[in-house]
């Protein structure tokens, strides 16, 4: 309960900061346009001031968005679950790590799309285990319990149960 309240408060604070940043950008551009169009100012008169204020708003806005953790952090955090999956194919390994990052960010549908693309290429025990495990976890988080159970069973049937 406490965690949910804290998240709502944090979300509300971020929303307020984002709105203020956007209003700052709009106000800077609006005042510049007003000066040029209504007051007859030269376009270069207040351009630098407008740019600085607008860039401040953009900077504040960008700071409110979370930075994505690099893929190597996921490789380390989930080393046991990933094993040597796609170790010989850098592109597929990166796709798997991207799916894990999306799972971690609660973007399960996007993660499932990547995992579904990787499933036909999963041939080693580690690959079958990693793709199957994260597919089932995404399905579980989406409320697809029957599909998650079927994925766990399929993964085990393919020989990944002793991982």
Helices and strands as residue ranges (DSSP letters): H 2-37, H 47-63, H 71-77, H 79-82, H 90-104, H 108-119, H 125-141, H 145-155, I 156-160
